[in-house]
Amino acid sequence: MSPPQDPEDEQGGGDPPGDLRSVLVTSVLNLEPLDEDLFRGTHYWVPSTQRLFGGQIVGQALVAAAKSVSEDVHVHSVHCYFVRTGDPKVPVLYQVERTRTGASFSVRFVKAVQHGRPIFICQASFQKAQPSPMQHQFSMPAVPPPEELLSHEALINQCLRDPKFQKYQVGLNRIAAQEVPIEIKLVNPTAPCKLKKMEPKQMFWVRARGHIGEGDMKMHCCVAAYISDFAFLGTAILPHRWQYKVDFMVSLDHSMWFHAPFRADHWMLYECESPWAGSSRGLVHGRLWRQDGVLAVSCAQEGVIRVKPWDSTSKL
């Protein structure tokens, strides 16, 4: 199908202009310029693991890369490697190398540094718009719209009110207290405290909290980069979580391909699946769909996943 060039009239769900600006734009992805092609990024949300969130590093690195290209080019692919654990106690420096600036494509190399050592590297490629008669895409899965689904917070509160789940209250409150700057609605939710064998697939609606607006398409891509890492690698755990709990899980690499314009503050369907896991690693593939059925972004990631059996006293 031929995707519309402007998604603004095709999908709803974004916040009206009067609402607060998304913290992803005002804080998380608002880098401080230090010198030419050198930026400093700070942290907003740190996971309970006390390691930097991978999506934040990918998003900030893409912001840095985008600041070094002209306004008439847009990112079409990003390929990243996480090489060291990020320290949430200190900022991250982003160094951009202008690898190539061509007539149609431009490539930028970005290195994220803490304590004088690289923690992350990536290559981002940008392209000038080039129409083509050759177009196709998969079909979007048929799922209930986000308006018909409970939010993640509502699902947690539902569990907290259920007497059967009182023994999980501490863990559930810990999950509910996380100030994640994105909203999600699970398509086929299961109680967070109910473990059962599942297929290595999940789908959820996702969008940035707050208002971003039409703005610069580059910023929407950077926000999508942040969003794309959320709960992504966990897809590989789903067939095994009734038997094992995660002892250690980190991303090794992350790739994204951008296909069509979108609004990251509008609901998008994140379709995730894991075709393989083994050797203490898991592979996941993802697709971000606009509400009008247009495939906006494709993602892939591999990560380290080490597990151990559940004990008999707790499964949260």
C-alpha positions as CSV (number, residue, x, y, z in Angstrom):
1,M,0.0,0.0,0.0
2,S,1.1,3.6,-0.5
3,P,1.5,5.3,2.9
4,P,0.2,8.8,3.2
5,Q,2.9,11.5,3.4
6,D,1.3,13.3,6.4
7,P,0.0,11.3,9.3
8,E,-1.6,14.2,11.0
9,D,-5.1,13.7,9.6
10,E,-4.8,9.9,9.6
11,Q,-4.6,9.1,13.3
12,G,-5.8,10.5,16.6
13,G,-4.8,10.0,20.1
14,G,-2.3,12.8,20.6
15,D,-2.6,15.4,23.3
16,P,-4.0,18.8,22.4
17,P,-1.5,21.7,22.0
18,G,-2.5,23.2,25.4
19,D,-1.2,20.2,27.3
20,L,2.3,20.0,28.9
21,R,5.2,19.3,26.6
22,S,6.5,15.8,26.7
23,V,9.4,15.4,29.2
24,L,11.1,13.3,26.5
25,V,11.5,16.5,24.4
26,T,12.1,19.1,27.2
27,S,14.5,17.0,29.3
28,V,15.5,13.5,28.2
29,L,16.3,14.3,24.6
30,N,17.4,17.9,25.2
31,L,21.1,17.7,24.9
32,E,23.6,20.3,26.0
33,P,26.0,21.4,23.3
34,L,29.6,21.6,24.5
35,D,31.5,22.0,21.3
36,E,31.0,21.3,17.6
37,D,29.6,17.7,17.4
38,L,30.0,17.2,21.2
39,F,27.0,17.0,23.5
40,R,26.1,16.1,27.0
41,G,23.0,14.2,28.0
42,T,21.4,13.8,31.4
43,H,19.0,11.1,32.8
44,Y,15.3,11.2,33.6
45,W,14.1,7.7,34.4
46,V,16.5,5.0,35.6
47,P,15.2,1.4,35.7
48,S,15.2,-0.6,39.0
49,T,18.4,-2.3,37.8
50,Q,20.2,1.0,38.4
51,R,21.7,0.8,34.9
52,L,21.0,3.4,32.2
53,F,18.0,2.7,30.1
54,G,19.2,1.6,26.6
55,G,16.4,3.5,24.8
56,Q,17.6,6.7,26.4
57,I,21.1,6.2,25.1
58,V,19.8,5.3,21.6
59,G,17.5,8.3,21.5
60,Q,20.1,10.8,22.8
61,A,22.7,9.5,20.3
62,L,20.2,9.9,17.5
63,V,19.6,13.5,18.6
64,A,23.3,14.2,18.5
65,A,23.6,12.7,15.1
66,A,20.6,14.6,13.7
67,K,22.1,17.9,14.9
68,S,25.0,17.4,12.4
69,V,23.0,16.9,9.2
70,S,20.9,19.3,7.1
71,E,17.2,19.8,7.6
72,D,16.3,18.2,4.3
73,V,17.5,14.7,5.3
74,H,15.8,12.3,7.7
75,V,17.1,9.1,9.5
76,H,16.2,5.9,7.7
77,S,18.4,3.4,9.8
78,V,20.3,3.2,13.1
79,H,22.6,0.3,14.1
80,C,23.9,0.4,17.7
81,Y,26.1,-1.6,20.1
82,F,26.0,-1.4,23.9
83,V,29.6,-2.0,24.9
84,R,29.6,-1.1,28.7
85,T,27.1,-0.6,31.4
86,G,26.0,3.0,31.8
87,D,26.4,4.8,35.1
88,P,23.2,6.7,36.1
89,K,25.2,8.9,38.5
90,V,27.0,10.9,35.8
91,P,26.0,12.5,32.5
92,V,26.8,10.9,29.1
93,L,29.0,12.6,26.5
94,Y,28.1,12.1,22.8
95,Q,30.8,12.5,20.2
96,V,29.7,12.7,16.6
97,E,31.9,11.9,13.6
98,R,30.7,13.1,10.2
99,T,31.6,9.9,8.3
100,R,30.0,10.9,5.0
101,T,27.8,13.7,3.6
102,G,26.5,12.7,0.1
103,A,24.0,14.0,-2.3
104,S,21.3,11.5,-1.2
105,F,22.7,9.8,1.9
106,S,24.7,11.0,4.9
107,V,26.2,8.8,7.6
108,R,27.1,9.7,11.1
109,F,29.1,7.8,13.8
110,V,28.2,8.5,17.4
111,K,30.2,7.4,20.5
112,A,28.7,7.7,24.0
113,V,31.4,8.1,26.7
114,Q,31.4,7.9,30.5
115,H,34.5,8.0,32.7
116,G,36.7,8.4,29.6
117,R,35.5,5.1,28.1
118,P,32.9,4.3,25.4
119,I,29.7,2.7,26.7
120,F,27.8,2.8,23.3
121,I,28.5,3.2,19.6
122,C,26.2,3.6,16.7
123,Q,26.0,4.4,13.0
124,A,23.0,6.5,11.8
125,S,22.2,6.9,8.1
126,F,20.1,9.8,6.8
127,Q,18.4,10.2,3.4
128,K,16.8,12.9,1.3
129,A,13.2,12.2,0.3
130,Q,13.1,10.1,-2.8
131,P,9.8,8.9,-4.1
132,S,9.6,5.4,-5.7
133,P,6.9,3.4,-7.5
134,M,8.1,0.3,-5.7
135,Q,6.2,0.1,-2.4
136,H,4.8,-2.7,-0.2
137,Q,4.4,-3.6,3.4
138,F,3.0,-6.3,5.7
139,S,-0.6,-5.9,7.0
140,M,-1.1,-4.5,10.5
141,P,-2.5,-7.1,13.0
142,A,-6.2,-6.7,13.8
143,V,-6.3,-5.7,17.5
144,P,-8.7,-3.6,19.7
145,P,-8.0,0.1,19.6
146,P,-6.2,1.7,22.6
147,E,-9.4,3.4,23.7
148,E,-10.9,0.0,24.5
149,L,-7.9,-1.2,26.6
150,L,-6.8,-0.6,30.2
151,S,-3.6,1.3,30.9
152,H,-0.6,-0.4,32.5
153,E,-1.3,1.6,35.6
154,A,-4.9,0.5,35.7
155,L,-3.9,-3.2,35.4
156,I,-1.5,-2.8,38.3
157,N,-4.2,-1.1,40.4
158,Q,-6.6,-3.9,39.5
159,C,-4.2,-6.4,40.9
160,L,-3.5,-4.4,44.0
161,R,-7.3,-4.4,44.8
162,D,-7.5,-8.2,44.4
163,P,-7.1,-10.0,47.7
164,K,-5.5,-13.0,45.9
165,F,-2.5,-10.8,45.1
166,Q,-1.9,-9.2,48.5
167,K,1.4,-11.1,48.9
168,Y,2.7,-9.4,45.8
169,Q,1.8,-5.9,47.0
170,V,5.4,-4.7,47.6
171,G,6.5,-5.7,44.1
172,L,3.4,-4.3,42.4
173,N,3.8,-0.9,44.2
174,R,7.4,-0.8,43.1
175,I,6.3,-1.3,39.5
176,A,3.5,1.3,39.8
177,A,5.9,3.9,41.3
178,Q,8.1,4.0,38.2
179,E,7.9,7.3,36.5
180,V,8.3,6.1,32.9
181,P,7.8,8.9,30.4
182,I,5.7,6.7,28.0
183,E,2.2,5.2,28.1
184,I,1.5,1.6,27.2
185,K,-1.7,-0.4,26.9
186,L,-1.3,-4.2,26.5
187,V,-3.4,-5.9,23.8
188,N,-3.7,-9.2,25.6
189,P,-2.9,-8.4,29.3
190,T,-2.1,-11.0,31.9
191,A,-1.8,-10.1,35.6
192,P,1.7,-9.0,36.3
193,C,1.8,-11.5,39.2
194,K,0.3,-14.4,37.2
195,L,2.9,-16.5,35.5
196,K,2.0,-18.9,32.7
197,K,3.6,-20.2,29.6
198,M,3.2,-17.9,26.6
199,E,4.2,-17.6,23.0
200,P,7.3,-15.4,22.5
201,K,5.1,-12.6,21.2
202,Q,3.4,-9.5,22.6
203,M,1.6,-6.4,21.3
204,F,0.9,-3.2,23.1
205,W,-0.1,0.3,22.2
206,V,2.5,2.9,23.1
207,R,3.0,6.7,22.9
208,A,5.1,9.4,24.6
209,R,3.5,11.1,27.6
210,G,2.7,14.7,27.0
211,H,2.5,16.8,23.8
212,I,5.2,16.9,21.1
213,G,3.2,18.2,18.2
214,E,4.0,18.2,14.5
215,G,7.4,19.7,15.1
216,D,10.5,18.2,13.5
217,M,10.2,14.6,12.2
218,K,13.7,14.1,13.5
219,M,12.5,14.5,17.0
220,H,9.7,12.0,16.6
221,C,12.2,9.5,15.4
222,C,14.4,10.2,18.4
223,V,11.4,9.7,20.7
224,A,10.5,6.4,18.9
225,A,14.1,5.3,19.5
226,Y,13.6,5.8,23.2
227,I,10.2,4.0,23.1
228,S,11.5,1.1,21.0
229,D,13.7,-0.4,23.8
230,F,10.9,-0.5,26.4
231,A,9.9,-4.1,27.3
232,F,11.4,-5.2,23.9
233,L,13.9,-7.8,25.0
234,G,11.5,-9.2,27.6
235,T,9.5,-10.7,24.7
236,A,12.1,-13.5,24.6
237,I,11.3,-14.4,28.3
238,L,7.6,-15.0,27.8
239,P,7.7,-18.7,27.0
240,H,10.0,-19.3,30.0
241,R,8.8,-17.0,32.7
242,W,6.6,-19.6,34.4
243,Q,9.7,-21.7,35.0
244,Y,12.6,-19.2,35.3
245,K,13.1,-15.7,36.6
246,V,15.6,-13.2,35.0
247,D,18.9,-13.0,36.9
248,F,20.6,-10.7,34.4
249,M,19.3,-9.1,31.2
250,V,21.0,-6.4,29.1
251,S,20.9,-5.3,25.5
252,L,23.9,-6.1,23.2
253,D,22.8,-4.4,20.1
254,H,19.8,-2.5,18.7
255,S,18.8,-1.6,15.1
256,M,15.9,0.5,13.7
257,W,14.6,1.2,10.2
258,F,12.3,4.2,9.7
259,H,9.7,3.8,6.9
260,A,7.0,6.4,7.0
261,P,6.2,9.7,8.9
262,F,4.5,9.3,12.3
263,R,3.7,11.1,15.6
264,A,5.4,9.6,18.6
265,D,2.8,11.3,20.9
266,H,0.0,9.4,19.1
267,W,-0.8,5.8,19.9
268,M,1.2,3.3,17.8
269,L,1.0,-0.5,18.0
270,Y,4.2,-2.2,19.0
271,E,4.2,-5.7,17.6
272,C,7.1,-7.7,19.2
273,E,8.2,-11.3,18.7
274,S,11.3,-13.5,19.5
275,P,12.2,-16.0,16.8
276,W,15.1,-17.5,18.8
277,A,16.7,-17.7,22.2
278,G,19.8,-19.7,23.3
279,S,23.4,-19.5,24.5
280,S,22.2,-17.0,27.2
281,R,21.0,-14.7,24.4
282,G,17.7,-13.7,23.0
283,L,16.7,-12.2,19.7
284,V,13.7,-10.0,19.2
285,H,12.0,-8.3,16.2
286,G,9.5,-5.4,16.4
287,R,7.3,-3.3,14.2
288,L,5.7,0.0,15.2
289,W,2.4,0.6,13.4
290,R,0.5,3.8,13.0
291,Q,-3.2,3.6,13.9
292,D,-4.1,3.9,10.2
293,G,-2.3,0.6,9.4
294,V,0.9,2.2,8.0
295,L,4.2,0.5,9.1
296,A,6.3,3.3,10.5
297,V,9.3,1.6,12.1
298,S,11.0,-1.8,12.2
299,C,13.3,-2.9,15.0
300,A,15.6,-5.7,16.0
301,Q,17.6,-6.4,19.1
302,E,19.8,-9.1,20.7
303,G,20.6,-9.2,24.4
304,V,22.1,-11.3,27.1
305,I,19.5,-13.1,29.2
306,R,20.6,-15.2,32.2
307,V,17.9,-16.9,34.2
308,K,17.6,-19.1,37.3
309,P,14.6,-21.2,38.5
310,W,11.9,-19.7,40.6
311,D,12.0,-20.5,44.3
312,S,8.9,-21.9,46.0
313,T,8.2,-18.7,48.0
314,S,7.9,-15.9,45.5
315,K,7.2,-15.3,41.8
316,L,7.4,-11.5,41.6
